[in-house]
């Protein structure tokens, strides 16, 4: 079965599309990546998303939902083109959507999460059935709705002989600790805190919006972190909370950086570089601290880093400096580090159509396992086989 | 198959839930209403929805989506209780959701529509699979995404010997013209313009929010419409556009009434009554005008009125005065007039699981017919049968 996974992360870089071939049973999964494309958002597209998140109302969100559906469909068709596979030979799309808001559950209350990117539009433009809205079922079942990748990590990347930490650094940073195959312990997974979001926002502010990320870690490497500020940042309450926990740009996003910039009013290039170096060190330290505190006690033989952050040598250097266990590049997983999240949503779509529950309650805090996502039919010819089975059911 | 239809309309009155039993094939549909409940929104609930529509941002909409899911689930369980049927004996829920925004397609562009009310939450609380988000596929296929009830109207209410107009008066007013059974003409359906929304907003303004609709048409019957204002209102460009067309509170909602109130500054009870009578006359005249202009030329033997507006004797009286063909009460359809829309979404959910396309392109303007909606699994035991069929497919 060929499946496309679509991911548009909190970084707002663009849409990632991974086309995989998967052949799975309840116990084993064979898969391979056939194509991976990353379609960058234009400035206008990024501004439209930012507007909807920060101050757009119902009208803006309604329009963005449709537009994202068009952009996601375009990315899916690009992945087909890159793999030289016609869309009619793709069985399914798994679309994460763009998170506009995410409220983890408060004590005594429930959480809520909102991903947009019209599934019907993706299905209409590609003709391919779509599974979408993966997080909301876990949230409805008392969970954080995140992280969802751990179940996929366990299926695809568990090692027979060692415990692995898979550290993903996107807009936010999240990890999955996988016990060796056959171990009885449940996996552990949580958001460690900020990923690239703070660094990106600071570079954007430093360059008046001309650059949106610290390419090759140049800004951070040209200066050093300020120890006092780093210490203050490391006292953030999120870092003290024990997992499972999840976070987002509400906590570690532009407003966080804008407050810092207001307080410190960096003027010279050197002052900006120092701020960016400190935010890079904060990101590395919050990751390393989480690993040392919550994961090393369970036994951990290696850390494998994926996501855009793996391309930032300053961040990777600081991470290696702070950790005693080996820190490996994501390519040991056999896929480009950037492709991992998109692959995960292809596998989650596969789980949906197989009726396999795919949340890990030890990671999300949900009451129990659940089948995640909603299914939107593709073109008419594809809709019918499903229908026969459904019609046969009675209440 | 027992199915619950859930409707929360533009009136923001509350959630309607209809539990039906349906036994259908591609050619014939037998069905009966087992229970209908209408759960009124509290003032707080209505205010939360209004806030999300008028000035809420991503955070407010995210939370409302979850909350509506909880309220919708509550209404579905109330319908089960009213019918004395356990939720595990209900096969499916069709949930319209709450429309937060609806932009019809602009020339050269596409429309967009946003219904919220977390399907995963409904499925989680009830254990029943949910079909939701019916409008967006029609919009993606070039349609207005509305009206969707006509396909259901045709299936359930076509007469062998006469052409029928089904006129629904909710927040907005919409009609379906059904040719006699076996006729080759396609049905015609469109939003005629305002339903109760303008009258409700004016009563609310007249009573400082103590009343939210004109009970028994008392306000309107205590005065008479102002001919000059009525004539101005009737020149509204929406009424001149030829069908298919759809509208919403963006055009005929509170801001419309607030502008009128600002211009005319009614002070006395009599001045308010005259304004309400004029808005009632505008609603009746816009409906009658649409019927005379677009429907009577096709042949029309009777008008059947459903929706909350059917309970307003002032509105019904004005409608009867303006039309030469018989105007019948909705109970000739064999169900309470208020239940019709909720029943329709139960039938649309049934169409989804049967793989039946359920948009009428002659009504929505879509390029072609489409299977509408997205499917969210119920509890684990129910998710599996579908999965077997899906797993069997290959791309």
Interface residues (C-beta under 8 A of the other chain):
Chain A: X1 X2 X3 X52 X53 X54 X55 X56 X57 X58 X59 X61 X62 X63 X65 X66 X67 X69 X70 X88 X89 X90 X91 X92 X100 X101 X102 X103 X110 X111 X112 X113 X114 X118 X119 X120 X121 X123 X124 X125 X132 X133 X136 X137 X139 X140 X141 X250 X352 X353 X354 X355 X356 X357 X369 X370 X371 X373 X374 X375 X376 X377 X380 X382 X383 X384 X385 X386 X387 X388 X389 X390 X391 X392 X393 X394 X395
Chain B: X1 X2 X3 X52 X53 X54 X55 X56 X57 X58 X59 X61 X62 X63 X65 X66 X67 X69 X70 X88 X89 X90 X91 X92 X100 X101 X102 X103 X110 X111 X112 X113 X114 X118 X119 X120 X121 X123 X124 X125 X132 X133 X136 X137 X139 X140 X141 X250 X352 X353 X354 X355 X356 X357 X369 X370 X371 X373 X374 X375 X376 X377 X380 X382 X383 X384 X385 X386 X387 X388 X389 X390 X391 X392 X393 X394 X395
